[in-house]
């Protein structure tokens, strides 16, 4: 770069610092006629258009260039800010993934990628979009993880167990990439193990959870999932052993779900008083806790109180809109019918 243009750019920086954006824009447009591919000038114009809120004009300005301009991280950041202001989630995800190819360790881009992908976990459209993202950035671990989440959700809502195997495959790919990056994939082992539980591959799930070290920060969830497996297998002593380990590891008492699981173990053992005691310590206003507590009360013959809890469980508006099955509501209605029949038989 010549000394002449360097001096002019330094002068523009001073004008920007004084917030005289109109003058800066006029000056930079003149210079761009002579130096159309100068990244510093492109960056200055981008910053000015962002500061004055001319977002659409900025995007058109960028579109007039090849994607080579995004080798400048400052220009990348400006466009990301504009896309976030426009709240265009898909465009944010696409642009973040393109940029991650050049800046794989950029903290801002990595976190933006994770945050935006959290919006794509539920349906077929999300799955197709995530697959398109992987065409852009084949090493996007979070895209594979979210594909696993979508597959799990579709498997549950459509009663399609083959989707759980798809989820396992996506999590395996995410684990593979994570290991290549010398990162710890313990959180992905959890996701894979949970999918294997849904697929009723309990032995494989146990082996997957055992890949997580007992001192790992995800160890409490490892013990939790192992407790669920042993409960499903009918080995209640082992189930209680592992849920107690999970509770011990969960030193901040954040996971009230653990008490719900412990309650279901006692429920399976027929100890309804201990089960209810656990459910009372679980999360408030939680449909599954209400259901399990109602089930225990029904088994104790306390039908009226059981119905009170069941009537607090409402159908999910979200699932209705999606046209998906609401398993919790279905089993609630089934239990209400059963209790009413028991009441009628006593009269």
N, C-alpha and C positions, 0 to 999 in steps of 0.2 A: 504494500500500500504506500502511495506517495506521501511525502510530508505535507503536500498541499491538502489532500483529502483528510489526512489525520487532524490537521489544524481545524478544518471545517467541522469535523465530527466533534472535536473537543468543544468548539463554540456552541454546537447544537446541544451538547450535554448541559452546558451552562444555562441555555435558554429553557430547557426542560426543567432544570432545577428551580427556575423562577416561576414555573407553572404557566409560562406563556405558550400554551399549546397551539394556538392559531398560527403564531409566527413560526413555531417549530415546524408545523405541518407544511407551511408554504415553502420554507427553506429546504426541507428534506425532499419535497416533491421536485424542486428544481435540480437538486443534486442527483436524484435517482434517474433523471433523464440522461445524465452523463455517466453515472455509475449504477446501472440498473441491478447488478448482481452483488452489490456490496452488502454483506450481511449486517454490518454495523448500521447502515442506513435503513435496511429492512427492519432491523430490530427497533430503531428509534421511531420509525413511522408506526410500527405495531404497538409500541408502548403508548404513543400519543392517542391513537385511535381507541385503545382500551381505556385510557384515562378519561376521554371525553364521551365514552359510552357508545361509540359508533361500531358496534359489534359486527353487524352484518357487513359493513364496509371492510372491516378488518379481515373477515373470513374470505371475502371476494379478493382482497389484496393478496392474501396468502395463496389462494387458488390460482392466481396468475403466475405462480412460480412452481417449479418442481419441488418434490418433497426433500430435496437436498438442503433447503433452508432450515430444516429441522435438525441439522447437525449442530445448530447453535441452541444450547439448552435454554437460554433466556427467551428465545422466540417460542420454544416449546412451552415454557411456563406461561407466557402471555396467552397463547392460544388455549391452554388448559383453563386459565382463569375465565376467559370469555365463554368457553363451552359450559363451564360450571354456572356462570351467570345466566346463561340461556337455558340451563337445566335440561340439556339434551343428553340424557344418560347414555344412550347408545353411541352417540358420536364421541362422548367422553371416553367410553370403553374402547372404541376402535382406535382413537388417536393415541390413547395411553399405551395400547399394545404396540402400535407402530413405533412409538417413541422408545418403548422398553427394549426394542431390538438394538437401538444405539446406546441406550443408557440403562442396562439391566439392573444396576445397583442404585439407581436414583430413588431416594427414600420417598419423595413426593409422588413419583409415578407409580412406584410399587404399591403404596397405600391407596392411591386413587383407583388403581386397578382392582384391589381387594374390595374397596367400598362400593364401587359401581357394580361389580359382579354379584354382590349380595342381593341386587334387585332382580337377578335372573336365576331363580332356583325352583320354579314351580311347574311350568307347562311346556308343551311341545314347541311353542314359539321361542321360548327361552333356550331350549336345547339346540334349535337350529341356529340361533344367534351365537351361542357359545362355540358351536362347531365352526362357524364362519370366523370367529376370533382366532381359533387355533390355526386356521389357514394363514392368518396374518402373522401370528406369533406361536409357532408349534411348541414352544417350551413354557407356555403359560400354565404353571402348576395350578393356579387358582381356577382357571377355566375348566381343567379336568376335574378338580374337586367339586365345582358347581354342577358339572355334568352328572357327577355321581349323586349329588343332592336331588337334581331334577329326576333322575332315574328312580331314586328311592321314593320320591313323592308320587310319581306316576304309577309306580308299582303298588303303592298303598291305595291310591284313590281309584285305580282301575282293576284292583285285584289281579295284577299281572306279575307273577313271581319272577318271570324271565328278566324283568327290569332290574331286579336286585343283582342278578349276575352282571348285567351291563354296568351297574354302579360299581361293583367290585373291580371290573376291568378298568374303569376310569380311575379309580383310586390307586390301582396298581401302577398305572402310567404316571400318576402324580408322585407316587413313592419313588419310582425309578428316576424321575427328573430331579427330585429333591436330593436323593443320594448322590447323584452326579454333581450336584452343587455343594456337596459336603455339608448339607443341612440335616437337622434332626426331623424325621418324618413321623414322630410319635402321634401327632394330632391326626395324621392321615391313617395311621394304623387303627385309631379309634373309629374313624368313619368307615373304613373297610370292615372292621369287626362287626359294627352295627348292621351293615348290609348283609353280612354272612348270617347274623342272627335272624334277620328277616327272611333269609333264604333257607333257614333251618339247617345250616351247616355249622353245627355247634362245635364240633371238634376243631374244625379249621378256624373258627372264630376265636376259640381259646388259645390256639397257637399264635394267632395274630396278636392278641392282646398281650401275650407273654413276650413279645418282641419289645414291649415298653418296659424300661427299667423301673423297678419298684421305687426308686428315688426320683424318677422323672416328674416334672411338674404336672403331667397328665395321669399320674399313677392313681389318683382318687377315682378318675373316670374309668380307668382300666379295671379297678376292683369292683366298681359299680356294675359294669357290663358283665363281668364274670359272675357276679351275684345273680343277675338276671338269667344267665344261661343255666346255672345250677338250679334255680327255681323252676325253669322250664323243664329241666331233666328230672325234677322231683327229688333232688338231693338238697333238702332244706338245711341240713347242718352246714354244708359247704356254702350254701347261699347266704346264711346268716354270718358265717365267718368272713366272707368277702364284703358284705354290706357294712359290717362293723369296721373292717379295715378302711373302707371308703369314707365312712363317717369320721374315723380317726384322722385320716389324711386331710379331710376337708375342715381344716382348723378354723376357717373364718365363717363356718356355718352358712355358706352362700347357697349350697345345693339342697334346698328343702325337698327336692325330688327324692333324695336318698331315704328320707323317712317314709315317703310314700312307697318306695320299693320294699323297705323293711316291713311295712304294713301288709303288702301283698304276700310276702313270704309267710307271715303269721296267718293270713287269710287262708292260704293253701294248706297250712298245718291245722286249720280248724280252731285256732286260738283267737276268737273274735274280739275279746276284750283288749288283748295286746295289739291287735290289728288296729282297732279304733283309736287306741292311745297314740299309735304312730301316725295315723291319718290326721289326728288333731294337731300334730306338730308339722304337718306338711303345708304346702302353699295354700293360702286363702283363695277363695273364688276360682278354684281350679276344678275343671269338669271331671277329670279322672279321679281326684281325691274324693269329690262328692259321690261319685259312682261307687268307689270301693267302700267308702264308709256306709253308704246305703246298703250295699250287698251284705256287709257284716251285720248290720242292724236287722236286715231281713232274716239272716240265718239265726239270729237270736230271738226272732219272733216279734220284734218291735217294728211292726209294719207301718204305723202312722209316721213315726220319726224317719223311717227309711224313705217313705214317699215325699216327706218334706225336703229331703236332700235331692232326691231325683227330680223334683219339680223345679229345682234351681238350675238344672242343666238345660240350656237353650240350644236350639239348632244353630249351627254356624252360618251366618249370613254370607261369609266369604265363600264357603264350600258350596252353598246354594247357588251363588252367582256363577261359580265355575262349573256347576253341573256335576260336582264330584260327590262321592259317597262320604257321609258323615258317620263314621263308625261309632264314635262315642255317643252320638244322639240315638243311633239305631239300637245299641245295646241298652241304653237307658229306657227307651220305650218298651223294649222286650221285658225288662225287669219290672217296670210298672205294671204291665199286663199280667205278669206272673204273680205279683203281690196282690193285685186285685182279685185274681182267681183264687188265691189262698184265702183272702178275706171272705169271698163269697161262699167258699166251701165250709167255712166255720159258722156261717149264719143259718 
